[in-house]
Amino acid sequence: MASNYNEKSLELHKKLKGKLSIAPKDGGTIKNIDDLSLLYTPGVAEPCRQIAKDKKLVYDLTIKHNAVAIVSDGSRVLGLGNIGPEAALPVMEGKALIMQQFAGIDAFPICMNTKTAEEFVNAVKAIEPTFGAINLEDVETPKIFEIEKRLTEELNIPVFHDDQHGTAIVVLAGLINAMKLTKKGKDSKIGIIGAGAAGYGIVRLLYAYGMKNITVFDSLGAIYSGRSNLEEYKNAIAELTNPDKFTGKINEFKNADIIISASSPGALPVETIKSMNKPNIVFTLANPVSELSLEQARELKIDIFGTGRSDYPNQVNNSLCFPGFLRALLDLRVKRITDKMKIAAAEAIAASLPESKLSKEKIVPDAFEPSLAGNIKSRVAKAV
């Protein structure tokens, strides 16, 4: 199945030579000399003069009010790793296409040949005047944490990191509905595999939501306060998690209610799943190959199983979040993203699936749910 998609996708990309183009809006087409004079010189000088007097008018007179820069250096792309900015471009084009079609956003893929956090930050700061929001994408850890922190502090537009913010929002949305079905609460015992950007973002948002019984695992085992050689962001994880001071590896972690893996195929041991409390909830988020296949999940009798894949039930995928969330950020002229906004977005996604349709194989709405983007914007507006 996957190889069939790969072949078809490659052929389509060859045919299209890029999934995006720039087109004029209604009333923006140049048909004659009067149009040319209004839309370009000499007429265009007047909006330029007005913006020069008051920079805030750029939102009213240009594309900025609806423009998002999707920025990557290609250092951590999907499950493909550090493949470089050119190879990252098809992914960023795809995200721009989703934003356009699902939320009417003019999104621009910008893949940069930068190596350091400093270079990346300076490049994004230089393009700020054109955009109403920045979407950071597929940048390696721990570099991304410095980049996101600095840009959030130094820009006057919102900085959304999909691997942190988007993943966490959709995971929380899935958990809200999964916990309804399994009658589990915020005191559930949770194991998180993977302490990269996604794992870090999930931990912070679940904690903000009130879920405190969380243990996070990296390749060396459980993260706990006092463990040697922890990077700064892992020390931050340690401060929030592991109330039982567990020091073992993931295969020794017993009696969990919920397991969330944001790692790689094979990272989730069978014995960990078999020891879970029933009914259990397992999300495996690696893409394009999930940590567990659907067939394995069924063999292990997992009660609620979610992945990031569009060809499996329960697609716990960022595409449910980022079009509507960025639509909200643009329309509400948000400058800083807060946990309250992210929780509101998660609740909106969860509520966009009617309870009459809620089931163990349907815990989140489809990305094609027409009310989704509007629901997210409406709830986020109340949280601003």
Buried (B, 14 or more C-beta within 10 A) or exposed (E): EEEEEEEEEEEEBEEEEEBBEEEEEEEEEEEEEEBEEBBEEEEEEEBEEEBEEEEEBBBEBBBBBBBBBBBBBBBBBBBBEEBBBEEBBBBBBBBBBBBBEBBEBBBBBBBBEBEEBEBBBEBBBEBBEEBBBBBBBBBBBBBBBBBBBBBBEEBEBBBBBBBBBBBBBBBBBBBBBBBEBBEBEEEBBBBBBBBBBBBBBBBBBBBBBEBEBBBBBBEEBBBBEEBEEBEEBBEBBBEBBBEEEBEEBBBBBBEBBBBBBBBBBEBBBEEBBEBBBEBBBBBBBBBEBBBBBBEBBEEBEBBBBBBBBEEBBBBBBBBBBBBBBBBBBBBBBBBBBEBEBBBBBBBBBBBBBEEEEBEBEBBBBBBEBEEBBBBBBBBBBEBB
